[in-house]
Amino acid sequence: MKKLSHLQTKPASRFADLDPNKEENKNTKFADLIIDDRSLYQMLRKHDLVPSLGWGSDKLQRQMIDYFLLKETHPYLYHRYPILVCPWCGDEECGFISVFIEREEDLVIWRDFKLEPSNKPIDIGPFCFKWENYEKVINETYRTAGIQ
C-alpha cells in the first residue's frame, strides 16, 4: 500500500518582510503547497523558483489548476507539469521544476521531480494524495495572491 500524504495550501511569498534579499527583487506571492506539514517551496528553495499555483493572470491560474487536476495535458510535457517556476514571470523558458502526475482511482501520485530544461532528477517524493483532499486544495489555490 502506498503511504498517503496530506496536502494543504497557504499563502506565502518569496521573501519575509524583514529579509534584506527582497530589496531589488520581486517578492512574488503564491500558494505554497504544504505536504505533511512541510512547505514544498522551502524543500526546493535552493533552486530559486516558486510554486506555479495561486498567482499570475486569471487565464494562467485556471490553466495551472486544470493541469494539476488532470483536466488538461501540458502541450509539450504531456503528463509532467511545471510545479515551481520563475519568480519574476512564471515563464517556463526561464527554467522550472516539473513533476509527473498520475491518478489511480481515488489517489493522485506526484513523482519523478526534475529540474528543467536540463532534465536533472531531484531527490524528492513520491507523494500520494487522496483525490478528494487533493482536488479541494488545488482548487483553493485560485487567487491566493490575487490576479496580476
trRosetta pair geometry for C-beta under 8 A, 3 or more apart (Angstrom, degrees):
i j d omega theta_ij theta_ji phi_ij phi_ji
2 107 6.8 99 62 -163 144 157
2 109 7.3 -87 -157 -96 160 114
2 128 4.4 84 145 -31 129 175
3 128 6.4 134 78 39 51 118
4 107 7.9 -113 -105 -123 93 109
4 128 5.6 -85 -108 98 47 98
4 129 7.0 94 -159 -116 79 28
4 130 6.3 25 -150 -38 128 88
5 35 5.3 3 166 -169 136 94
5 36 5.0 -82 -150 -42 92 102
5 127 4.6 -45 23 -159 152 93
5 128 6.0 126 10 57 88 52
5 129 5.9 -53 70 -77 84 74
6 35 7.4 146 75 -158 49 45
6 36 5.7 108 42 -84 81 54
6 37 7.8 33 72 -28 112 69
6 129 7.6 106 -120 -123 20 88
6 133 6.9 -80 -144 164 66 157
7 33 6.6 -29 -156 -168 98 94
7 34 7.1 132 -162 75 46 59
7 35 6.0 -14 -101 -101 69 68
7 127 7.8 98 -72 155 104 131
7 129 5.0 -4 -13 -115 123 139
7 133 6.0 137 49 132 92 107
7 134 5.7 62 43 -101 145 65
7 137 4.9 -159 117 53 105 169
8 33 7.8 143 78 -164 44 47
8 34 4.2 -24 68 65 93 113
8 137 6.2 -134 -125 -123 24 129
9 31 4.8 -2 -171 179 124 104
9 32 6.6 152 -156 75 63 49
9 33 5.9 -30 -100 -103 79 51
9 34 6.6 -178 -88 12 23 89
9 53 7.5 -80 -128 107 136 133
9 54 7.4 168 -178 -63 132 135
9 137 5.2 144 -15 -171 104 91
9 140 5.6 170 50 94 133 111
9 141 5.4 -123 -151 -80 165 84
9 144 7.1 -104 151 -92 124 143
10 31 7.5 142 66 -157 21 62
10 32 5.5 -23 64 58 74 101
10 34 6.1 37 4 -26 103 127
11 29 6.6 0 -171 -176 96 105
11 30 7.8 155 -151 84 55 30
11 31 6.7 -46 -96 -103 48 54
11 32 7.3 62 154 10 8 90
11 54 7.4 -174 -110 176 66 146
11 144 5.1 180 -95 178 83 100
11 145 6.8 139 -140 -72 99 71
12 29 7.2 168 90 -152 36 62
12 30 6.1 -28 68 67 83 75
12 31 7.5 88 23 -156 86 13
12 32 3.7 42 4 -30 137 123
12 39 7.2 104 -87 -141 163 130
12 41 6.1 -165 104 28 154 160
12 51 8.0 79 57 21 119 122
13 16 7.6 141 77 -83 103 29
13 27 5.4 21 174 167 120 91
13 28 6.6 168 -153 90 69 42
13 29 4.6 -34 -95 -97 89 69
13 30 7.3 133 -102 18 39 71
14 22 7.4 138 94 -108 95 93
14 25 7.3 -122 111 134 136 119
14 26 7.1 64 31 103 154 66
14 27 5.3 -154 52 -149 101 48
14 28 4.7 69 -28 46 120 79
14 29 7.8 -101 -6 -67 77 36
14 30 7.8 68 -50 5 77 109
14 50 5.8 -71 -84 -80 97 129
14 87 5.3 70 -91 -150 144 145
15 19 4.0 -136 -173 65 99 141
15 21 5.9 -158 -115 83 126 89
15 22 3.5 179 104 -76 163 108
15 25 6.7 108 -33 86 140 126
15 27 4.9 -80 37 -120 104 99
16 19 4.5 115 52 -33 76 106
16 22 7.7 -136 59 -36 42 131
19 22 4.8 93 84 -19 98 103
20 23 6.2 -26 -178 2 56 112
21 25 6.2 4 149 8 71 149
22 25 5.4 -112 -150 59 35 106
22 27 4.9 26 -150 -79 114 114
26 87 5.9 170 83 132 109 95
26 88 5.2 130 22 -108 147 63
28 50 5.1 -140 95 1 137 170
28 55 6.4 111 -176 141 97 172
28 87 4.3 -147 4 -166 141 89
28 88 7.6 -113 -54 -68 124 24
28 145 7.6 1 174 -150 66 168
29 54 7.7 -95 130 127 73 109
29 55 6.1 153 88 -90 63 129
29 144 7.4 -151 141 118 95 89
29 145 3.6 155 104 -125 101 121
29 146 7.7 49 82 21 130 90
30 41 7.6 141 79 -83 126 139
30 50 5.0 155 -9 160 156 118
30 51 4.9 158 145 64 135 92
30 52 7.9 28 -152 -20 131 4
30 53 6.8 100 -178 77 95 53
30 54 4.8 114 -171 76 54 113
30 55 4.7 -74 -99 -9 71 125
30 144 6.7 46 172 90 30 128
30 145 5.7 -31 -78 -29 28 137
31 51 6.1 -98 77 105 62 137
31 53 4.5 -60 60 110 118 95
31 54 2.7 148 -15 -42 98 145
31 55 7.4 -169 -4 -20 75 80
31 140 7.7 151 -145 109 141 75
31 141 3.7 -177 79 -140 174 93
31 144 3.8 143 -70 -1 93 164
31 145 7.2 -127 -38 -18 68 91
32 39 5.3 -24 173 -144 130 100
32 40 6.7 174 -174 44 75 82
32 41 4.9 -73 -128 -3 102 126
32 51 5.9 162 -111 1 41 144
33 39 7.6 116 75 -156 47 52
33 40 4.3 7 73 11 97 133
33 41 7.5 131 36 -26 69 80
33 51 5.8 151 -6 -116 95 145
33 53 7.1 77 -54 41 103 131
33 83 7.8 -54 14 -173 150 106
33 137 7.8 89 -131 150 84 125
34 37 6.4 6 172 -120 108 19
34 38 6.7 150 -160 67 67 28
34 39 5.8 -33 -102 -91 74 53
34 40 7.3 -130 -81 -10 24 81
35 38 5.6 -34 70 64 73 86
35 40 5.9 72 -3 -62 109 93
35 127 5.6 -62 -150 -127 141 148
38 42 7.1 -119 178 68 75 113
38 43 6.1 65 148 -56 113 116
39 42 3.8 73 80 11 114 107
39 43 6.5 -177 94 -13 60 81
40 43 5.5 -52 -147 34 34 115
40 44 6.4 -1 163 10 67 111
40 51 6.5 85 85 -80 117 114
40 83 7.4 -82 156 154 144 120
40 84 7.6 -155 135 -62 107 112
41 44 6.6 -83 -150 53 22 86
41 45 6.2 56 151 -75 65 83
41 50 6.4 9 -125 -138 114 61
41 51 5.7 -76 -72 -27 100 100
41 84 7.4 142 -108 -109 64 119
42 45 5.3 -9 -141 -34 34 119
43 124 6.2 108 148 -125 129 141
44 47 5.4 -25 165 20 88 117
44 49 6.9 -38 129 59 114 100
44 84 5.9 -142 107 -33 143 164
44 97 6.2 -46 -176 -28 152 169
44 122 7.1 25 -116 -179 110 152
44 124 7.1 -63 -71 -28 101 165
45 48 7.4 43 174 -71 54 41
47 84 6.7 92 89 113 131 144
47 97 6.3 76 112 -50 166 120
47 115 6.5 -153 -124 -113 135 115
48 87 6.9 -89 164 -1 74 123
49 84 3.8 96 119 147 119 108
49 85 5.9 149 -167 61 105 10
49 86 6.6 -52 -125 -76 83 27
49 87 6.6 -172 -143 -37 32 85
49 95 7.1 -118 -82 111 123 92
49 96 6.3 129 -144 -130 146 50
49 97 5.9 162 78 -5 156 101
50 55 7.8 -1 120 38 131 142
50 84 6.2 167 81 -153 15 83
50 85 6.6 -40 63 61 67 64
50 86 8.0 -13 28 115 86 18
50 87 4.5 89 -8 -94 117 88
51 54 6.9 36 104 28 114 110
51 83 6.7 -42 -134 164 69 66
51 84 5.8 -49 -87 -99 37 70
51 85 7.9 16 148 19 15 80
52 64 5.2 -166 131 -132 103 137
52 81 7.9 -141 56 150 151 92
52 82 5.1 104 -63 113 156 92
52 83 6.0 -138 11 -162 111 18
52 84 6.5 -147 -30 -98 84 16
52 85 4.6 78 -89 -7 93 116
52 90 6.6 108 -133 -149 79 99
52 96 7.6 34 -66 -150 122 126
53 61 7.4 84 -153 -141 55 76
53 64 5.4 -171 -95 133 68 136
53 65 7.1 95 -129 -73 103 70
53 68 7.0 -2 -80 -22 127 154
53 138 7.2 -110 -129 -147 151 68
53 141 3.9 -14 159 165 119 153
53 144 7.3 62 131 11 81 134
54 61 7.0 76 -91 -128 9 111
54 141 4.3 -97 -64 -179 89 88
54 142 7.2 -121 -105 -77 55 9
54 143 7.3 -48 -150 64 62 13
54 144 3.2 -19 -154 36 117 124
54 145 5.3 90 142 0 90 92
55 61 7.2 167 62 -85 13 105
55 90 7.3 -163 99 -75 98 133
55 144 6.9 -63 -51 68 71 93
55 145 4.1 1 -91 53 94 134
55 146 7.7 28 -121 57 69 59
55 148 6.2 14 -176 6 81 126
56 60 3.8 -66 129 86 132 138
56 61 5.7 169 70 -51 93 79
56 64 7.7 105 48 -13 138 133
56 90 5.2 12 -87 -33 127 172
56 147 7.9 -30 101 -147 35 54
56 148 5.9 -63 -122 52 16 102
57 60 4.5 94 54 8 82 102
57 61 6.9 -149 90 -6 42 86
57 147 6.5 39 -148 -167 36 89
57 148 6.7 -87 -65 73 48 61
58 61 6.0 -58 -149 37 28 109
58 62 6.4 24 157 -15 64 108
58 147 5.1 -1 -58 -129 81 128
59 62 6.1 -60 -150 38 27 108
59 63 6.3 27 154 -20 64 109
60 63 5.6 -56 -147 36 31 113
60 64 6.4 31 156 -19 66 104
60 90 6.7 63 -179 128 151 153
61 64 5.9 -53 -148 35 30 110
61 65 6.5 30 154 -17 63 106
61 141 7.6 -160 -161 116 100 91
61 142 5.6 109 154 -130 124 69
61 143 6.9 79 172 -51 167 53
61 147 7.4 -98 -3 -107 140 79
62 65 5.7 -55 -149 37 33 112
62 66 6.3 34 152 -19 65 106
62 142 7.4 42 -81 -117 61 114
63 66 5.6 -55 -149 37 32 112
63 67 6.5 37 151 -22 65 102
63 72 6.9 -71 -154 71 68 154
64 67 5.5 -49 -150 31 34 114
64 68 6.4 24 156 -11 66 107
64 81 8.0 116 -148 180 68 118
64 82 7.9 -76 -119 72 99 92
64 141 7.9 -81 106 104 118 135
65 68 6.0 -60 -146 42 30 105
65 69 6.1 15 159 -5 67 113
65 138 5.8 135 -142 153 78 97
65 139 6.5 77 -155 -102 128 48
65 141 6.7 -178 -89 65 99 108
65 142 6.2 -5 -62 -69 146 98
66 69 6.0 -63 -137 49 27 100
66 71 4.2 -84 -157 67 81 112
66 72 4.1 37 138 11 116 115
67 70 7.6 22 172 -76 31 32
67 71 7.8 -70 -50 48 18 74
67 72 5.7 -56 -76 74 55 93
67 73 7.9 84 -124 -134 74 14
67 74 6.0 46 -129 -65 119 87
67 81 4.6 139 156 -130 122 129
67 82 7.9 9 132 36 165 71
68 81 6.3 165 -78 138 63 165
68 101 6.8 -158 -138 -112 52 173
68 138 4.7 -165 112 -142 127 136
69 135 6.2 70 -122 -123 105 80
69 138 5.7 172 -62 106 90 149
69 139 7.6 49 -68 -60 134 82
70 101 6.5 -145 -72 118 100 117
70 103 5.7 -103 2 -18 166 125
70 108 7.9 -159 -20 -122 126 112
73 78 5.7 -16 -178 -151 114 46
73 79 6.8 -43 -136 -72 97 55
74 77 3.9 -6 97 53 142 97
74 78 6.1 -48 61 6 88 12
74 79 7.7 -156 25 -49 99 11
74 80 6.5 -66 39 75 145 60
74 81 5.7 178 -46 -100 130 65
74 82 7.6 126 -115 -9 143 82
77 80 3.9 -101 170 72 109 93
77 81 6.5 155 103 -77 141 32
77 82 7.4 170 -15 -39 165 76
77 98 6.0 -149 -148 -140 142 144
79 100 5.9 40 119 -151 94 79
79 101 6.5 -142 174 57 79 63
79 102 6.5 29 178 -75 131 82
80 98 4.4 38 166 165 113 127
80 99 6.6 162 -153 77 72 26
80 100 5.3 -42 -94 -86 75 62
80 101 7.6 130 -121 8 28 75
80 112 7.7 -86 -106 102 104 112
80 114 7.5 -24 -151 36 139 117
81 98 6.3 152 71 -152 26 81
81 99 6.0 -29 58 59 79 78
81 101 5.7 -5 10 2 120 123
82 85 5.3 51 158 -72 124 103
82 92 5.6 -116 -81 -98 150 106
82 96 4.5 -20 -141 159 107 150
82 97 7.3 108 -155 70 60 44
82 98 5.7 -48 -90 -95 47 75
82 116 7.7 -87 -105 39 88 140
83 96 7.8 138 44 167 49 101
83 97 5.6 -55 62 97 90 92
83 98 6.6 124 5 -136 86 25
83 99 4.6 35 -26 -1 135 116
83 110 7.7 72 -85 -151 152 131
83 113 7.4 -65 40 -125 140 98
84 96 6.2 169 90 -163 58 72
84 97 4.1 27 47 36 103 110
85 90 4.7 48 120 -147 140 54
85 91 7.3 144 -180 47 116 22
85 92 6.6 -68 -128 -83 107 57
85 94 7.5 82 179 64 75 109
85 96 4.7 -12 -106 -113 62 111
86 89 5.3 2 100 50 127 73
86 90 5.9 -125 64 -54 83 12
86 91 5.6 -13 34 48 136 66
86 92 7.9 -152 -4 -79 103 18
86 94 3.6 35 -69 82 142 143
86 95 6.6 102 -68 57 92 70
86 96 7.0 -73 -25 -75 70 83
88 94 7.1 -173 50 -131 106 170
89 94 6.5 129 53 -21 107 145
91 94 5.1 93 79 -6 90 102
92 95 7.9 -173 -176 41 44 5
92 96 5.1 -52 -132 -7 70 138
92 116 7.3 -17 -171 103 94 133
95 115 7.4 1 -174 -179 103 84
95 116 6.4 169 -154 90 56 64
95 117 6.7 -102 -108 -7 66 73
96 116 5.2 -9 65 58 73 110
97 113 6.0 5 177 -174 108 98
97 114 6.9 166 -156 82 62 38
97 115 5.7 -33 -101 -99 77 54
97 116 6.9 165 -103 11 22 85
97 122 6.5 -6 -142 -6 117 154
98 113 7.2 165 85 -151 45 51
98 114 5.2 -13 58 59 91 91
98 116 5.3 52 -11 -28 109 129
99 110 4.9 -5 168 -162 135 98
99 111 7.2 121 -171 52 86 22
99 112 6.9 130 -155 77 52 65
99 113 5.2 -17 -97 -98 82 72
99 114 7.9 171 -79 18 38 69
99 125 7.5 117 -138 -34 113 165
100 110 7.3 140 73 -158 52 46
100 111 5.3 -36 67 72 103 72
100 112 4.2 23 11 58 121 118
101 108 6.6 -6 -167 -175 95 100
101 109 7.2 161 -150 81 47 52
101 110 5.7 -15 -98 -99 77 68
102 108 7.4 167 87 -154 38 56
102 109 5.3 -12 61 56 85 99
102 111 7.8 -25 18 25 102 105
103 107 6.9 158 -157 86 57 50
103 108 5.2 -27 -101 -100 76 71
103 109 7.7 175 -88 15 27 74
103 131 6.8 58 -144 -95 112 115
104 107 4.9 -13 66 65 86 103
104 109 6.7 27 4 -11 107 115
105 131 7.9 -125 120 -23 51 133
106 130 6.3 -4 145 -156 96 72
106 131 4.7 -114 -165 12 58 117
106 132 7.2 -2 -168 -19 105 87
107 128 5.7 -8 -171 -172 117 99
107 129 6.9 144 -158 74 64 41
107 130 6.6 -49 -103 -107 61 38
107 131 6.4 -94 -63 -38 13 86
108 128 7.3 158 80 -155 46 50
108 129 4.8 -18 60 61 96 95
108 130 7.9 8 17 97 85 8
108 131 5.8 115 -27 -92 97 67
108 134 4.7 145 27 -169 138 177
109 126 5.7 6 -174 175 98 127
109 127 7.2 159 -154 83 52 47
109 128 5.1 -14 -102 -102 79 77
109 129 7.9 -180 -79 20 34 69
110 113 7.6 36 155 -64 98 92
110 125 5.6 -105 108 -128 87 143
110 126 6.2 168 86 -158 53 73
110 127 4.6 2 53 55 104 97
110 128 7.9 -155 25 -69 66 35
110 129 7.7 36 -6 -4 99 107
111 125 5.3 -172 -115 135 50 129
111 126 3.6 -19 -93 -104 96 111
111 127 7.6 -172 -67 26 61 56
112 121 7.4 -73 -156 -125 62 94
112 125 7.6 -76 0 88 29 134
112 126 7.6 10 -15 -87 58 98
113 121 7.2 93 81 -163 62 59
113 122 4.2 -59 108 62 108 108
113 124 5.1 -6 29 61 149 99
113 125 5.7 127 -19 15 110 127
114 119 5.6 -18 -179 -153 136 42
114 120 6.3 142 -162 68 78 39
114 121 5.8 -46 -102 -98 78 41
114 122 6.3 -177 -99 1 21 90
115 118 5.8 1 103 54 94 103
115 119 7.8 -31 75 38 59 5
115 120 4.4 -15 53 61 104 100
115 121 8.0 -32 13 43 80 6
115 122 5.8 105 -33 -52 87 109
116 119 6.6 42 -108 -66 66 47
129 133 6.0 -123 179 81 101 106
129 134 4.1 112 120 -69 132 115
130 133 4.7 71 71 16 97 106
130 134 6.5 -175 84 -12 45 94
131 134 5.5 -64 -140 43 28 115
131 135 5.8 29 166 -22 69 108
132 135 6.3 -51 -142 33 22 108
132 136 6.7 20 157 -15 57 110
133 136 6.0 -64 -154 38 28 111
133 137 6.2 22 157 -16 67 112
134 137 6.0 -62 -146 38 26 107
134 138 6.2 22 160 -16 65 110
135 138 6.1 -56 -143 38 26 108
135 139 6.3 25 158 -16 62 110
136 139 6.0 -63 -152 39 25 109
136 140 6.4 27 152 -24 63 110
137 140 5.6 -56 -149 32 32 115
137 141 7.3 45 152 -35 61 92
138 141 6.0 -41 -165 7 37 115
139 142 6.4 -27 179 -6 50 112
140 144 7.8 65 138 -72 68 102
141 144 5.4 -46 -164 -28 55 123
143 146 6.0 23 -163 -111 76 22
143 147 6.4 -33 -114 -46 87 79
145 148 7.2 -14 115 -31 105 114
